[in-house]
Amino acid sequence: METTITLPIPPETFRALAALGVIALVTLVIGGLLALAGRMDKQQPSTLQKDLGMERFAPGLFRLFAGVWIVVAGILLFGLLGLIFDVLWYPMPDTPPSPIAQLWSNVTSDADSPEWNFRYRLAQIAALTTVLGAVIALPFTLIRVAHSARQTDATEQGLVTDRINKAVEGLGSEKTVSRIGRPVTILSGEVSPHIVEGLASPTFELPSASRETSRWQASEESENGEILATKWGISFETFEKTETQIEYQGEPFTPAPEVVVAEQGDWQVFSESVPNLEVRIGAIHALGRIARENLDFHVQIMQILCAYIRQNSPLESAQDLPDLPMPNGWEDSAAQTDWDEWRMSQRATLRQWAATLTPRADIQTALEVIGRRNHDQRDAEARAHGGNGSFVFAQPVPPFPDLPAEQTERRPALAEWKSQLASWRSTFRSYQGYRLDLRRCNLQGYDLSKLNLQGAYLGGAEMQGADLGRAEMQGAVLRVAEMQGADLGRAEIDSATDLSAATLRGAALRSVDCTSVPQISAHVPDMFGDASVTLPDDGGPDSTDWPPHWPKIDLDGWVEIDGERVFRFTHEWRKWQRSLETGKTYVPPTE
């Protein structure tokens, strides 16, 4: 016995639902194929997609939306035209009531009224016209919205650019200072004496870069004492160089011993232009605020500030470090107090020299702004120049594993760690983003403590006397950097920190694990250590890379020298340091 189920759905409604189902299925299939082929991510947005403000969507997904829009608009247009044709062709159609009319008939008991069907057709035409108008207007609405958004964005970008330009103008701000002073001419260089005699008059014009030392008069007399002729003579010295400096009131001019004051002018008012530090500091803070609030301009502002530091604190303005010679003539058994006194005198010399440094307030402010970038700002740097957006210098170095006691088990664990370290270093080498550029800068005496200088270029910078306490310098490049007297307390460096040509001569290492700092290998021949040090590549006293002047034993304990107890490591370290000055060969102890 067959059972037939009849659905109370008109044929027209069923066909419409079936058509919509087919359209939805085809749409899903097309979208799936586009996603599977990878076309959504690889193709560039079209001009139409950009005009509609949908460039953030994948091109394939945009075409899918466009296809759906075309299908929906076509269905609505076809339905509207059909209704209009139906109304025009059948002014008073004699057709079965529509479902809505049937529903209305339950209330009004007017189910078969052709007037109601006609009214419903008119209502359907109005509804379809409204919906079709909204669908057709959608692209134009999107274009108008996208255009408004671009105008708003352009206006905002222009305002930010104006703020940056105004701040950059402030970076070059100067002010005129008037002071009372007088010109002082000084002579220096090689001195050449000259004598001129037989002058007919006392008037004689000295050559440039010279000074008169004496002048005399000689008369020729007759036998009766009558003066027949008078001659004059002059002696003077010429110098290799001449220079005019200004001596200001309240600041007495003290010439160097090797120069001579040739002439002092009259007191007068001198005006000079000096940097307006107050305005410049305000401009630097303004740029820092813009960089935090508008990440699209962050890299540009960092470039401006780094260039400002390089131009206003160049390498040529650095002061020479005082000589710190090693003591000569000391015996190997020099007393502990002698070494302590020498070390303290060297420290005092460095402190006195550092106290003479006068870091500029505007440069210090600029260093603090670039050194206190937040996480989002560093990520913006990583996205610049085609980077992938990952600031790799903040990644910690893989920790050195706890090696097993068995040698056969140590090698696999060490090999695994080396593999992790190589992978970690490769991320640094592949970094393509922006890096702070402070090469060949004068950073003497500046406070760089707690600043983030990860990945920064610091090659050739003069940083003597600078405070680098707790500075983050992972991945920084320090080639040829001068850091004598710098405070590196708790400064963070790692295997990506470039120490090429850095001066570590005479330094010592003890109880240090250098396995994660392979670049220290280039400096080991100029340093001193013992068996408590682990060199890169797990280098120990038995390795072929062990320095010949390093003892292969742990220099622990104390020794007695001239009645004084001296730490054994310190004693041997000083013996090796003296050998550097005297040229003698240092022989490390073996037991």
DRENROZA-769591 format. One record per residue (C-alpha): residue number from 0; residue in three letters; chain; x, y, z. Coordinates in steps of 0.02 Angstrom, whole numbers. Last residue first. Layout:
N
NUM	ALA	A	X	Y	Z
...
END
This chain:
591
590	GLU	A	4924	1126	1997
589	THR	A	4968	1173	1819
588	PRO	A	5009	1356	1842
587	PRO	A	5003	1469	1690
586	VAL	A	5168	1525	1611
585	TYR	A	5165	1707	1556
584	THR	A	5292	1754	1424
583	LYS	A	5373	1923	1452
582	GLY	A	5323	2071	1344
581	THR	A	5333	2192	1492
580	GLU	A	5160	2268	1474
579	LEU	A	5063	2110	1428
578	SER	A	5166	2011	1553
577	ARG	A	5104	2128	1689
576	GLN	A	4924	2080	1649
575	TRP	A	4970	1894	1662
574	LYS	A	5044	1918	1835
573	ARG	A	4889	2017	1884
572	TRP	A	4775	1874	1832
571	GLU	A	4883	1750	1926
570	HIS	A	4864	1848	2089
569	THR	A	4678	1878	2065
568	PHE	A	4647	1692	2037
567	ARG	A	4746	1648	2193
566	PHE	A	4653	1766	2308
565	VAL	A	4787	1859	2406
564	ARG	A	4835	1835	2588
563	GLU	A	4974	1956	2637
562	GLY	A	5141	1912	2717
561	ASP	A	5241	1952	2563
560	ILE	A	5124	1847	2457
559	GLU	A	5017	1714	2541
558	VAL	A	4901	1616	2427
557	TRP	A	4713	1593	2435
556	GLY	A	4587	1471	2366
555	ASP	A	4521	1435	2194
554	LEU	A	4616	1445	2032
553	ASP	A	4517	1305	1948
552	ILE	A	4639	1211	1839
551	LYS	A	4680	1218	1654
550	PRO	A	4765	1387	1677
549	TRP	A	4731	1507	1535
548	HIS	A	4885	1569	1440
547	PRO	A	4868	1435	1305
546	PRO	A	4686	1480	1268
545	TRP	A	4575	1324	1261
544	ASP	A	4520	1296	1081
543	THR	A	4588	1118	1073
542	SER	A	4472	1065	1214
541	ASP	A	4538	987	1374
540	PRO	A	4516	1143	1481
539	GLY	A	4334	1158	1427
538	GLY	A	4241	1216	1273
537	ASP	A	4056	1173	1276
536	ASP	A	4036	1248	1102
535	PRO	A	4064	1420	1179
534	LEU	A	4183	1429	1330
533	THR	A	4143	1362	1503
532	VAL	A	4241	1456	1635
531	SER	A	4286	1379	1804
530	ALA	A	4442	1306	1722
529	ASP	A	4529	1475	1723
528	GLY	A	4514	1645	1643
527	PHE	A	4608	1791	1567
526	MET	A	4563	1898	1418
525	ASP	A	4647	1954	1257
524	PRO	A	4644	1779	1178
523	VAL	A	4461	1762	1233
522	HIS	A	4400	1913	1133
521	ALA	A	4353	1824	969
520	SER	A	4272	1684	1068
519	ILE	A	4153	1806	1155
518	GLN	A	4043	1799	999
517	PRO	A	3981	1627	1054
516	VAL	A	3879	1698	1198
515	SER	A	3758	1557	1243
514	THR	A	3898	1437	1294
513	CYS	A	3985	1574	1392
512	ASP	A	3955	1500	1566
511	VAL	A	4053	1608	1689
510	SER	A	4139	1552	1850
509	ARG	A	4284	1672	1814
508	LEU	A	4320	1789	1670
507	ALA	A	4452	1924	1666
506	ALA	A	4483	2082	1566
505	GLY	A	4655	2132	1502
504	ARG	A	4597	2179	1329
503	LEU	A	4408	2188	1314
502	THR	A	4397	2320	1177
501	ALA	A	4249	2295	1059
500	ALA	A	4309	2255	883
499	SER	A	4155	2146	850
498	LEU	A	4043	2134	1003
497	ASP	A	3882	2100	907
496	THR	A	3741	2054	1026
495	ALA	A	3651	1905	948
494	SER	A	3727	1782	1072
493	ASP	A	3653	1880	1217
492	ILE	A	3664	2045	1307
491	GLU	A	3565	2111	1456
490	ALA	A	3643	2248	1563
489	ARG	A	3640	2198	1746
488	GLY	A	3776	2326	1790
487	LEU	A	3856	2383	1629
486	ASP	A	3924	2548	1697
485	ALA	A	4036	2624	1563
484	GLY	A	4216	2662	1610
483	GLN	A	4282	2609	1442
482	MET	A	4138	2581	1321
481	GLU	A	4208	2617	1148
480	ALA	A	4107	2536	1009
479	VAL	A	4207	2462	865
478	ARG	A	4061	2346	823
477	LEU	A	3924	2358	955
476	VAL	A	3774	2291	858
475	ALA	A	3625	2260	973
474	GLY	A	3541	2089	967
473	GLN	A	3496	2093	1151
472	MET	A	3538	2264	1223
471	GLU	A	3413	2289	1363
470	ALA	A	3489	2418	1481
469	ARG	A	3491	2360	1662
468	GLY	A	3634	2481	1703
467	LEU	A	3702	2560	1545
466	ASP	A	3763	2721	1626
465	ALA	A	3884	2806	1506
464	GLY	A	4063	2846	1559
463	GLN	A	4134	2797	1391
462	MET	A	3996	2771	1264
461	GLU	A	4079	2827	1102
460	ALA	A	3981	2746	961
459	GLY	A	4075	2655	824
458	GLY	A	3936	2529	797
457	LEU	A	3780	2563	900
456	TYR	A	3649	2491	781
455	ALA	A	3502	2444	891
454	GLY	A	3434	2265	899
453	GLN	A	3370	2288	1076
452	LEU	A	3406	2461	1143
451	ASN	A	3267	2462	1273
450	LEU	A	3318	2586	1406
449	LYS	A	3337	2535	1589
448	SER	A	3497	2638	1606
447	LEU	A	3551	2740	1456
446	ASP	A	3604	2892	1557
445	TYR	A	3727	2988	1450
444	GLY	A	3909	3011	1502
443	GLN	A	3982	2988	1329
442	LEU	A	3850	2952	1198
441	ASN	A	3941	3031	1052
440	CYS	A	3866	2947	900
439	ARG	A	3954	2846	765
438	ARG	A	3805	2729	740
437	LEU	A	3641	2769	827
436	ASP	A	3523	2683	704
435	LEU	A	3372	2604	788
434	ARG	A	3318	2452	689
433	TYR	A	3176	2437	562
432	GLY	A	3114	2268	503
431	GLN	A	3202	2136	399
430	TYR	A	3247	2007	532
429	SER	A	3318	1851	447
428	ARG	A	3481	1859	544
427	PHE	A	3390	1872	710
426	THR	A	3275	1726	670
425	SER	A	3429	1625	621
424	ARG	A	3497	1651	796
423	TRP	A	3350	1558	874
422	SER	A	3366	1415	750
421	ALA	A	3551	1400	788
420	LEU	A	3515	1402	975
419	GLN	A	3383	1267	959
418	SER	A	3505	1159	860
417	LYS	A	3640	1191	988
416	TRP	A	3519	1136	1125
415	GLU	A	3481	974	1034
414	ALA	A	3667	941	1008
413	LEU	A	3700	969	1193
412	ALA	A	3564	846	1242
411	PRO	A	3627	718	1115
410	ARG	A	3808	741	1176
409	ARG	A	3773	732	1362
408	GLU	A	3695	558	1359
407	THR	A	3853	470	1302
406	GLN	A	3955	574	1425
405	GLU	A	3852	514	1573
404	ALA	A	3825	648	1705
403	PRO	A	3673	718	1620
402	LEU	A	3677	897	1555
401	ASP	A	3558	1023	1633
400	PRO	A	3508	1117	1477
399	PHE	A	3566	1291	1427
398	PRO	A	3414	1402	1411
397	PRO	A	3359	1451	1235
396	VAL	A	3390	1639	1219
395	PRO	A	3238	1745	1258
394	GLN	A	3138	1824	1116
393	ALA	A	3134	2014	1130
392	PHE	A	3253	2033	982
391	VAL	A	3127	1947	868
390	PHE	A	3008	2093	850
389	SER	A	2878	1998	746
388	GLY	A	2784	2100	616
387	ASN	A	2837	1999	463
386	GLY	A	2954	2132	396
385	GLY	A	2935	2212	226
384	HIS	A	3030	2371	265
383	ALA	A	2925	2405	421
382	ARG	A	2824	2269	507
381	ALA	A	2957	2240	641
380	GLU	A	2960	2425	682
379	ALA	A	2771	2421	709
378	ASP	A	2798	2274	826
377	ARG	A	2919	2382	925
376	GLN	A	2786	2517	938
375	ASP	A	2654	2394	995
374	HIS	A	2768	2327	1133
373	ASN	A	2808	2498	1204
372	ARG	A	2952	2612	1158
371	ARG	A	3051	2675	1307
370	GLY	A	3224	2686	1227
369	ILE	A	3170	2800	1084
368	VAL	A	3096	2928	1203
367	GLU	A	3237	2911	1331
366	LEU	A	3371	2939	1199
365	ALA	A	3279	3094	1135
364	THR	A	3270	3164	1311
363	GLN	A	3456	3137	1340
362	ILE	A	3494	3223	1174
361	ASP	A	3386	3372	1227
360	ALA	A	3469	3385	1397
359	ARG	A	3644	3392	1326
358	PRO	A	3772	3284	1415
357	THR	A	3908	3386	1503
356	LEU	A	4059	3276	1534
355	THR	A	4182	3344	1663
354	ALA	A	4117	3224	1795
353	ALA	A	4162	3078	1681
352	TRP	A	4345	3131	1688
351	GLN	A	4343	3140	1878
350	ARG	A	4257	2972	1887
349	LEU	A	4382	2894	1767
348	THR	A	4530	2961	1865
347	ALA	A	4453	2903	2029
346	ARG	A	4430	2729	1956
345	GLN	A	4611	2726	1901
344	SER	A	4669	2785	2073
343	MET	A	4563	2650	2156
342	ARG	A	4640	2516	2047
341	TRP	A	4817	2577	2081
340	GLU	A	4785	2586	2268
339	ASP	A	4711	2411	2270
338	TRP	A	4857	2343	2170
337	ASP	A	4982	2417	2290
336	THR	A	4882	2358	2441
335	GLN	A	4888	2180	2378
334	ALA	A	5076	2187	2377
333	ALA	A	5174	2160	2219
332	SER	A	5250	1985	2216
331	ASP	A	5268	1978	2029
330	GLU	A	5378	2131	2042
329	TRP	A	5317	2300	1987
328	GLY	A	5427	2392	1864
327	ASN	A	5287	2471	1764
326	PRO	A	5111	2514	1822
325	MET	A	4977	2492	1687
324	PRO	A	4933	2653	1600
323	LEU	A	4762	2736	1607
322	ASP	A	4775	2879	1484
321	PRO	A	4630	3000	1493
320	LEU	A	4485	2970	1372
319	ASP	A	4474	3096	1233
318	GLN	A	4314	3196	1224
317	ALA	A	4177	3158	1097
316	SER	A	4118	3299	982
315	GLU	A	4185	3213	825
314	LEU	A	4071	3063	855
313	PRO	A	3919	3169	824
312	SER	A	3797	3231	957
311	ASN	A	3683	3352	865
310	GLN	A	3682	3264	696
309	ARG	A	3678	3085	759
308	ILE	A	3549	3125	894
307	TYR	A	3435	3215	771
306	ALA	A	3453	3072	646
305	CYS	A	3396	2951	781
304	LEU	A	3248	3063	822
303	ILE	A	3193	3079	640
302	GLN	A	3213	2893	605
301	MET	A	3111	2854	760
300	ILE	A	2977	2974	698
299	GLN	A	2966	2887	529
298	VAL	A	2958	2718	613
297	HIS	A	2812	2773	722
296	PHE	A	2709	2859	587
295	ASP	A	2588	2714	554
294	LEU	A	2589	2682	742
293	ASN	A	2491	2840	773
292	GLU	A	2461	2869	961
291	ARG	A	2631	2810	1024
290	ALA	A	2730	2894	885
289	ILE	A	2630	3055	904
288	ARG	A	2672	3059	1090
287	GLY	A	2857	3034	1055
286	LEU	A	2855	3172	925
285	ALA	A	2777	3291	1051
284	HIS	A	2907	3241	1182
283	ILE	A	3045	3284	1058
282	ALA	A	2963	3450	1015
281	GLY	A	2952	3497	1199
280	ILE	A	3136	3455	1221
279	ARG	A	3178	3563	1071
278	VAL	A	3080	3711	1138
277	GLU	A	3169	3706	1306
276	LEU	A	3338	3672	1226
275	ASN	A	3338	3828	1118
274	PRO	A	3503	3790	1031
273	VAL	A	3622	3938	1033
272	SER	A	3634	4089	918
271	GLU	A	3764	4218	965
270	SER	A	3763	4402	1008
269	PHE	A	3918	4492	1068
268	VAL	A	3914	4657	1163
267	GLN	A	4079	4746	1182
266	TRP	A	4237	4752	1287
265	ASP	A	4387	4811	1188
264	GLY	A	4512	4694	1107
263	GLN	A	4652	4589	1181
262	GLU	A	4803	4552	1073
261	ALA	A	4941	4424	1051
260	VAL	A	4900	4299	1187
259	VAL	A	5025	4158	1167
258	VAL	A	4987	3972	1158
257	GLU	A	5083	3820	1224
256	PRO	A	5040	3847	1406
255	ALA	A	4852	3848	1370
254	PRO	A	4765	4014	1385
253	THR	A	4652	4053	1533
252	PHE	A	4513	4172	1482
251	PRO	A	4417	4236	1632
250	GLU	A	4231	4192	1630
249	GLY	A	4139	4328	1725
248	GLN	A	4141	4440	1575
247	TYR	A	4161	4342	1415
246	GLU	A	4327	4310	1327
245	ILE	A	4294	4278	1143
244	GLN	A	4420	4184	1039
243	THR	A	4525	4234	890
242	GLU	A	4648	4110	815
241	THR	A	4819	4117	736
240	LYS	A	4925	3971	680
239	GLU	A	5106	3939	630
238	PHE	A	5180	4079	732
237	THR	A	5291	4224	687
236	GLU	A	5404	4308	812
235	PHE	A	5462	4488	816
234	SER	A	5616	4599	826
233	ILE	A	5618	4780	777
232	GLY	A	5747	4907	725
231	TRP	A	5747	5095	698
230	LYS	A	5868	5213	614
229	THR	A	5906	5395	650
228	ALA	A	6022	5499	542
227	LEU	A	6149	5641	558
226	ILE	A	6129	5684	740
225	GLU	A	6257	5820	781
224	GLY	A	6380	5770	914
223	ASN	A	6529	5872	852
222	GLU	A	6606	5721	770
221	SER	A	6442	5679	681
220	GLU	A	6307	5565	753
219	GLU	A	6214	5411	685
218	SER	A	6064	5366	793
217	ALA	A	5994	5192	836
216	GLN	A	5816	5158	899
215	TRP	A	5750	4996	971
214	ARG	A	5597	4881	968
213	SER	A	5563	4717	1058
212	THR	A	5455	4559	1055
211	GLU	A	5324	4605	926
210	ARG	A	5194	4472	889
209	SER	A	5155	4368	735
208	ALA	A	5012	4274	653
207	SER	A	4996	4402	513
206	PRO	A	5146	4506	464
205	LEU	A	5194	4656	568
204	GLU	A	5175	4825	488
203	PHE	A	5322	4938	530
202	THR	A	5316	5122	576
201	PRO	A	5468	5176	674
200	SER	A	5537	5261	520
199	ALA	A	5693	5241	413
198	LEU	A	5711	5058	463
197	GLY	A	5889	4999	476
196	GLU	A	5855	4836	564
195	VAL	A	5726	4692	551
194	ILE	A	5745	4541	664
193	HIS	A	5642	4378	652
192	PRO	A	5608	4231	768
191	SER	A	5508	4078	704
190	VAL	A	5384	3990	820
189	GLU	A	5293	3826	774
188	GLY	A	5112	3818	831
187	SER	A	5008	3943	926
186	LEU	A	4951	4123	926
185	ILE	A	4802	4193	1019
184	THR	A	4693	4342	977
183	VAL	A	4567	4387	1112
182	PRO	A	4403	4468	1064
181	ARG	A	4305	4551	1203
180	GLY	A	4148	4504	1297
179	ILE	A	3977	4560	1354
178	ARG	A	3839	4436	1317
177	SER	A	3686	4430	1205
176	VAL	A	3596	4263	1178
175	THR	A	3494	4231	1021
174	LYS	A	3381	4079	1022
173	GLU	A	3375	3924	915
172	SER	A	3239	3801	863
171	GLY	A	3293	3662	747
170	LEU	A	3196	3526	837
169	GLY	A	3046	3644	846
168	GLU	A	3031	3638	657
167	VAL	A	3023	3449	673
166	ALA	A	2879	3469	795
165	LYS	A	2783	3578	672
164	ASN	A	2815	3453	533
163	ILE	A	2756	3310	642
162	ARG	A	2597	3401	692
161	ASP	A	2562	3445	511
160	THR	A	2587	3263	462
159	VAL	A	2465	3210	598
158	LEU	A	2336	3334	533
157	GLY	A	2363	3277	355
156	GLN	A	2344	3095	404
155	GLU	A	2182	3137	492
154	THR	A	2117	3229	339
153	ALA	A	2170	3088	225
152	ASP	A	2083	2963	339
151	THR	A	1924	3065	338
150	GLN	A	1930	3084	150
149	ARG	A	1964	2899	130
148	ALA	A	1818	2857	246
147	SER	A	1704	2973	148
146	HIS	A	1754	2889	-14
145	ALA	A	1728	2718	61
144	VAL	A	1555	2769	123
143	ARG	A	1508	2839	-48
142	ILE	A	1573	2684	-137
141	LEU	A	1481	2571	-14
140	THR	A	1320	2668	-41
139	PHE	A	1343	2654	-228
138	PRO	A	1369	2467	-213
137	LEU	A	1214	2448	-101
136	ALA	A	1099	2556	-209
135	ILE	A	1051	2407	-318
134	VAL	A	1005	2305	-164
133	ALA	A	908	2449	-83
132	GLY	A	814	2486	-245
131	LEU	A	773	2302	-264
130	VAL	A	704	2296	-87
129	THR	A	595	2450	-114
128	THR	A	534	2394	-284
127	LEU	A	498	2221	-217
126	ALA	A	392	2294	-77
125	ALA	A	297	2411	-192
124	ILE	A	265	2273	-319
123	GLN	A	209	2155	-181
122	ALA	A	87	2288	-117
121	LEU	A	17	2307	-293
120	ARG	A	-1	2120	-306
119	TYR	A	-87	2117	-137
118	ARG	A	-212	2247	-197
117	PHE	A	-252	2142	-350
116	ASN	A	-278	1989	-242
115	TRP	A	-394	2091	-130
114	GLU	A	-496	2149	-279
113	PRO	A	-510	1971	-341
112	SER	A	-611	1928	-184
111	ASP	A	-610	1741	-160
110	ALA	A	-563	1738	23
109	ASP	A	-676	1876	90
108	SER	A	-719	1803	261
107	THR	A	-628	1951	340
106	VAL	A	-521	1859	466
105	ASN	A	-499	1692	382
104	SER	A	-495	1788	219
103	TRP	A	-337	1877	273
102	LEU	A	-246	1712	284
101	GLN	A	-310	1664	111
100	ALA	A	-257	1834	47
99	ILE	A	-83	1804	118
98	PRO	A	-78	1632	40
97	SER	A	-130	1707	-128
96	PRO	A	-309	1690	-187
95	PRO	A	-342	1587	-341
94	THR	A	-337	1690	-500
93	ASP	A	-462	1803	-588
92	PRO	A	-347	1947	-618
91	MET	A	-426	2120	-625
90	PRO	A	-303	2218	-731
89	TYR	A	-230	2057	-802
88	TRP	A	-93	2103	-926
87	LEU	A	-35	2259	-835
86	VAL	A	-40	2181	-663
85	ASP	A	44	2021	-721
84	PHE	A	178	2118	-818
83	ILE	A	215	2221	-662
82	LEU	A	224	2063	-558
81	GLY	A	341	1980	-681
80	LEU	A	451	2134	-692
79	LEU	A	466	2137	-503
78	GLY	A	507	1951	-495
77	PHE	A	642	1967	-628
76	LEU	A	718	2118	-541
75	LEU	A	717	2031	-372
74	ILE	A	794	1874	-445
73	GLY	A	926	1975	-539
72	ALA	A	972	2078	-385
71	VAL	A	992	1920	-283
70	VAL	A	1100	1837	-417
69	ILE	A	1208	1992	-444
68	TRP	A	1233	2015	-256
67	VAL	A	1281	1832	-235
66	GLY	A	1408	1849	-374
65	ALA	A	1481	2007	-298
64	PHE	A	1495	1922	-128
63	LEU	A	1590	1777	-210
62	ARG	A	1698	1898	-306
61	PHE	A	1743	1983	-142
60	LEU	A	1785	1815	-64
59	GLY	A	1904	1778	-207
58	PRO	A	1986	1948	-191
57	ALA	A	2016	1924	-3
56	PHE	A	1932	2060	99
55	ARG	A	2031	2209	163
54	GLU	A	2012	2292	-6
53	MET	A	1826	2312	24
52	GLY	A	1814	2502	12
51	LEU	A	1698	2493	-138
50	ASP	A	1825	2584	-245
49	LYS	A	1960	2461	-190
48	GLN	A	1854	2313	-244
47	LEU	A	1818	2398	-409
46	THR	A	2003	2428	-438
45	SER	A	2041	2244	-405
44	PRO	A	2120	2178	-247
43	GLN	A	2284	2082	-274
42	GLN	A	2279	1894	-291
41	LYS	A	2372	1776	-175
40	ASP	A	2258	1766	-24
39	MET	A	2089	1721	-98
38	ARG	A	2163	1620	-240
37	GLY	A	2219	1481	-127
36	ALA	A	2144	1347	-239
35	LEU	A	2046	1276	-93
34	ALA	A	1974	1446	-48
33	LEU	A	1915	1475	-225
32	LEU	A	1843	1299	-236
31	GLY	A	1751	1321	-72
30	GLY	A	1677	1488	-126
29	ILE	A	1617	1412	-291
28	VAL	A	1538	1264	-202
27	LEU	A	1454	1376	-73
26	THR	A	1382	1488	-208
25	VAL	A	1320	1338	-309
24	LEU	A	1231	1270	-155
23	ALA	A	1152	1439	-115
22	ILE	A	1091	1459	-294
21	VAL	A	1020	1283	-294
20	GLY	A	929	1316	-132
19	LEU	A	860	1481	-198
18	ALA	A	794	1392	-353
17	ALA	A	713	1256	-246
16	LEU	A	629	1388	-138
15	ALA	A	560	1475	-292
14	ARG	A	500	1311	-366
13	PHE	A	412	1266	-205
12	THR	A	326	1434	-194
11	GLU	A	262	1422	-372
10	PRO	A	201	1245	-344
9	PRO	A	96	1300	-194
8	ILE	A	147	1221	-30
7	PRO	A	27	1117	76
6	LEU	A	140	965	64
5	THR	A	57	806	2
4	ILE	A	115	641	71
3	THR	A	67	489	-27
2	THR	A	66	318	54
1	GLU	A	76	163	-53
0	MET	A	0	0	0
END
